Amino acid sequence: MSSEKIIQHSEAAAKFNKDVERVNWHDETLWFVRAKRDRSAHQIADWELLRETASQIKFNVLSNIHDYLVEFEANAQRNGVIVHWAADAKEHNEIVHSILAKHDVKQMVKSKSMLTEECHLNDYLAEKGIEVIDSDLGEYIVQLRKEPPSHIVLPAIHLKKEDVSETFHEHLGTEKGNFNPQYLTESARQSLRNTFLTRKAALTGVNFAVAETGEFVVCTNEGNADMGAHLADVHIACMGFEKLIPKREHLGVFLRLLARSATGQPITTFSSHFKKPRDGKEMHIVIVDNGRSKQLGREEFRNSLKCIRCGACMNTCPVYRRSGGHSYHNAVAGPIGSILAPNLDMSKNADLPFASTLCGSCTNVCPVKIDIHDQLYKWRQVLVKEGHTPTAKTVAMKTMATVLANPTVFNIAGKSGRFVMKNIPGMVNNKMNKWYDQREMPDVPEESFREWYKKNSRESKEKGNE
């Protein structure tokens, strides 16, 4: 995706919305997951205390990240882990490739890692002649289709079982028209089995890295990360530096929050701890910056680095649910992606903070209490000031500011607008006016609120004098 022309969110969303039935299904499916999250959260009496505790732990980490990184590195090295540091995506990819080249690896199995999606690792390794097989079922499906994941927890949520059936028939030779989920899952399992048994190197992401012990934790529901890491000679783990937590005891807070927020489960099926390599094997961990230091330095946006990648904000967001993850043109979509992406490149991602209603639902469900909708609003202000909004929109906003600042002009504009909408509706209700797309607009009011208030206030006074 990195080399492709960026399609603006509104344009990509319009394309997704052409299939009304799929949009409704996508919306309902994600809301179903959101409802599961609510039921699971309400079963814990101290849920809000957990959220606050997790938020404060992450705040502590971000405030002392320099010390925790040094502590983690020292403890990981003491455990026999080889630690690498990458300033950006390019350096991350080069480090991973150098490890594979050292061991003459031409094929690698990978479990879910949004960081490697962010860095476009698969494409980079493919150019170097190294085949990467994604072993997470959802990631495997979209990889076969040559698509990026559309969701950080549910990578293929934009696809129906019929779509998966067609994909597997084309690539795995499954029975055409058989879209039984159990049959399709078993087909993928059989296809991946040989991959696990024959790959010398495995790559995983990192959900949490513990500074106190130098270990890291990978959470999955399929056990694919364990299969890959335990059967391979070389285990490479890649993480953004914000994945650190201070102590092992803090895992109890985050593990109770993560799965409940993501899918409504009490806990992930596998929460695997990796501390040191087995005898004769190698374990590497690549700690990546890639713009995170810049975000850390932005006081108003620093909280976004608390994210534990649960996807709860996506499941609840009315815009994401009805526009699809691919409309965000980034590895991390939805509300959280919309406040992370502009930090990496304002010009390319200037459209994303505007892809929101600012309803605040994302903030309400965030397990680490990131002020997502406030940051979306703040990013809009920054982007406008920096000149990253379209010229037409900038002119329109300046014109509106002039109108709103002058009561006389405001009244004239209001009367003119009501007259036009009532008597010449075609001047407003047309393809040029995006506000009328997919909206049922209310009837044109006979008078403005100001006119109504003056009239009713005068009538009240007259009645009071009688």
N, C-alpha and C positions, 0 to 999 in steps of 0.2 A: 504493500500500500504506500510505502514511503515515496516511491517514484511516480505514483499516479497523481493526476490532477485532482486537487481537493474539490469535492462537490459540497457546496454549502448545505447546512443542515436543513433549511427550509425546502431546498430543491430535492434532496434525498428523501426527506419525509413525505413530500408530495408524491414521489414515485412509489414509496411503500404504501401510501394511503389509497392507491388505485385499486388494490385488492381489498375491498371493504370487509369481506368475510374473514380474511386472514388477520386484518387489523383488529377486528372485534375479538377473534379468538386469542390473539396475542395479548390484548388488553385484559381479557377475562382470566387467562392463564396466570399472568403475573400478579393480578389482584388476588387470585386464589393463594399464591405463595405468600403474599403480604398478609392475608387473613390468617394463614397458618402461623406466621410470625407472631401475630397479635395473641393468638390463643396460647402459644408456647410461652410468650413473655408474661402473660397474666397468671401463669401457674407459679411464678416465682414472686414471693411477697416483697423481696428486696431488689426487684428489677431496676428501679431507678437508682438505688444505691450502687448497684453493680455498674451501671452506666457512668455514674459520677466518679466512681473509683477508677474505672478504666480510663476515663478522660484525664483524671489527675495523674495517673501513672504515665500516660503518654506525654502529658505536659512536662512532667519531670524529665522524661527521656529527651524530649526536644530541647529542653533548657540546659541539659548536661550531656548532649550527644557526643561531644569530644571525649569526655572521660569514659563513657560507656563503650564507645568504639575501641578505644585503646584496651579497656578491660576485656572486652569480648575477644579481640585479636590475641591477646596474651594467653587467655585460657584455652582458646581453640587450638593455638599452636602447641600449647602444653599437652593437649589431647592427641596431637599427631595430625591435625588438620592443616592443610596448606591454604593460607589466606591470601587472596588477591584483592587489589583495589582498582576500581575502574572509574575514571572521571566522567565518562559519557558512554553512550551506546556503542560507538565505534570501538573504544578501548575494551568494553565488555565483550563484544563479539570476537575481537582479536585474542583476548585471553582464553576464551572458551576454545577457539580454534587451535591455539598453540598447545593446549592440553591434549586435544584430540590428535593433533599432528604428531606430538611426542610419542603417543602410543599407537600410531598408525591406524587410527580408527576411521573407518569410512561410513559407518552406520551407527546411529545413536538413538536410543529410546528416551523419550521425554515425557514427564508428567506435566500437569498444568502449571504454567508459570506466566503470569501476566507481565512480569518484567521482561522476559524474553520476547513477548509479543510487542512490548513497548520499544525494544531495541531491534526488532525485525531480525532476530537471530536465525530463524529457519531459512529465510531468503539468503542471508549472508553465507551460511554454511553450504547451502545448495550451490552457490556460485563457486565454492571451494571444492565441490565434488563430494560433499558429505551429505548423506541421506539422514533426515530426522523423521522419526515416526512418533507422532503424538499418541500417547496411550490412554489418556482420559477419553471416555467414550464420546462426549460432546465435542472435544477438540479433534478427535479422530474423524468424526463425521464431517466437520467443516474443513478439515485438511484435505479429505478426499474430494470435496467439492471446490477446493482452491478458494475458500472464503476465510476471512478472519472471524474469530468468535464475536458474537454480538452481545455477550453478557459475561461478566467476570466470574460468575459462579455457574451459570447455565449457558455454556457457549453456543449451543444449538437451539436455544429456546425459540428462535424465529422459524424453525422448521417443524413440520408436522410429520407424523409417522409415515405417511405416504411419501413424503419427500425423502426420508431416510431409506425407505424401501427401494426407491428408484436409484438412489446413490449406491446402495450396497449391491443391487443387481448389476449395475454398471461396473463397479470396481471389485466386488468380491464374488460375483457370480451367484448370488442368492436367487431364490425363486422369484420370478417376476410377479408382482401384484401381491406378494405375501408381506403384509405390514403388521403382523403380530409382533408386539414389542419383545416378548420373550424369545421368539425366533431370531429377531434382528440382533438382540443383545448377545445371544449365544453365538451367532455368526461372527460378530465383532470379537468376541472372546477367543474363538478358535483362530481367527486371523492374527490376533495379537500374540497368541501364545508363543509362536515360534520367534516373534520379535524379542520377547523377554528372554528366551532361552539362548539366543545367539548374539545379542549385543554386548560388546565389551565395555561400553560406556553408557551411563544413564545420567540424565539431568533432571533435577527437581527444582521447584521453587522453594520458598521459605515462608511459613506463616508467622512464626515467632522465633527470634534468636535471643538466647538468654545470656546476658553479659556475665552474670555470676559464675556460670559453669562452662561457657564456650560451646554449648550445644544449640541445636536448632530443631524446631518442630514443624512437621509437614502434616496437614490435615486433609484427608481425602475420604470419599465414600466408597471408592472402588478398590482400594488397595494397590492401585497401579504404581504409585510412587514406591511402595515397599518392594513390589515385584522387580521393578527396574533396578533400584538401588542395591538390593541384596544379591541379585544375580550377576551384576556387572563387576568388573575389576576396578573401574574408576567411577566414582560418584562425584558429580559436579552440582553444587547448590548455588543458586543465584538469588540475590536479595538486594532490595533498596535499603539504604542504611536506616530508614525509619522503622524497619521491622524489629528493632531491638526492644527488649523489655529488661528491666534491671535484674530481677530475681526469678528463680524457678517457681516460687510460691505464687507469683503473679499470674502464672499460667491458669490457675484455677478461676481467676476473674474472666480472662479473655476466652477461654474454652467454653465457659457457660454462656457467653454472649454471642460468639461467632456463629455457631450452627443455628441457634434459635433465630438470629437476625437474618441469616441467609436463606434457610429453607424451612424453618419451623421445627427442626429436629432438636432434641435435648442436647445432643453432642454428635460430632462427626463419627462415622463408623470407625475410622482409623485416625488416631492422633499419634504419629510416630516420632519418637525422639532419636535424633542422630547426634552422637557425641564424638565418636572416634572411629577411624577406619578399622576394618578387620585385618588380621594378620595377612600380609602380602598384598593388600589392596590399598587404593589411594582415595582420599576424600579431599575435595577442594571446595572452598567457598569463595564466591566472587561478590564483593560488597560494592554496590554501584551508587554513584551520585546522580548523574544525568539530570541536572537541573534542581535537585532537591535542596542543595545548599542555597540556591537563589531563592527558592520558596521559603526556606527557613529564615532567610533574611528579610522577608516581607512580613512585617508584623501583623498586618490585617489578614494575611492568607496562610500564616504558619500552621494554624489548626488543621488545615487540610492534610498535613502529613501524619495526623493521628490515624488516618484510615486503615482499617484492618481488612479491606477488600471483601466485605460480606455481601455487597450488592443490594442491601435493603433499600437504599435510596432509589435504585432503579425500579425495584418491584412496586414501589408506591407512587413513583412519579407519573402523573397523567400524560406528560409530554413524551417521556421515554416509552411508555406502554403503547402509545398510539403513533409513534414515529419509528420505532425499531432501533436496535443498537447500532446498525451499520450507518445510520444517518449522522452519527457523531464523528466519523472519520478519524477515530483514535482507538488505541488498544483498550482504554478505559472509557466507557460511554457513560451516559446518564448524568445526573447532577454532579456526582463527585468528579467525573471526567471533565466536566465543564468548568471546574475550578482548578483542576490540575493542568489541563492542556494549555491554557493561555500562558502559564508560567514558562512552558517550554518554547512556545512560539506564538506571540501575540497576533501577528498578521495572519497566520494560517488558521488560528482558532478563535478569531474575534467573533465569529457567529455563535459559538456555543453558549456563552453566558446568557444570551438572549433567547435560547431555546428552553425557556422556563416560564411558568406562571407566577413564580415566587410565592407559591401557596404555603411553603414551609413544611410540607409533609415529610420531605427528605430529612430535615433537621430533627423532626419529631421521632423518627425511627432510627436515627444513627446511633449505634451502640456505644460510640465514644464521644457523642455529643458535639460533633463538628457543626458549626454554624453555617451549614451549606447555603441556605437561601440568602443569608446576609452576605456571604462571600460572592454569590452570583451577582447580587446587586452592586457590590463594591467593584467587582471586575468590570461591570458595565461602565461605571464611572471612569475607571482607569483607561479602558479601551477608547472611550469617547475623547478623553483628554489627550491621549496619545495619537489620536487621528486614525484609528484602525476601524472606523465604521464607514459604510458606503457614503459617497458624497450626497446622494439623494436623501438619505436618512439624516445626515448632518444638517442639510439645508432645511429639511422639514422640522427637525427639532428646534433649530434656531428661530424659524418662523413661528412655531408654536410658543416658544418662550417669549417672543415679542408680543404675541396676542394675549397670552396669559398675564403679562406684566402691565397691560393697559386696559382698565375696566371698560372704557368706551369702545375700544377696538374689539374687546372680548364680546361685548353685547351685540355689536354690529355683526360680528362673525357668527355668533350663535343664531341670530335671526336669519341671516343669509343661509346658513347651513340647513336650518329647519325648512326654509322655503324651498331650497333646491331638493332636499330629500323627499319632500311632500309632492312637489309639482314637476320636478324633472329627475326622477329617481335614477334614470340611466346614467346620469353624470357621476353617481356615487356607487351604485350597484353594478359594477363591471369588473372585468378580469384584472384591471389595473389596481383595484382596491383589494388588498389581501384580507382586510377585515371581514369581507363578505364571503370569503371562501369557507365552506363547510360551517357556516353560522346562520342561525335564524335570527335576524335582527329585529328588535322591538319596533312597535309602531312609533312614528314620529310624534313627539310631544307637541301639544298645542302651544305651550309656553315654557319658558325656562324656569328653573327653581327660583331665581331672583325675582322674576315677574310674579310668580305664584305667591312668594313670601310677602312681597310688597302689597299685593292685592288683599291677601288674607289678614295681614297685619293691620291694614287700614280698616277692613271690615270689623275686626275685633275691637279696634279703638272706637269706631262709630257706635258699636253695640254697647260698649262700656260707658259711653257718654249719654246714652238714652235713659 
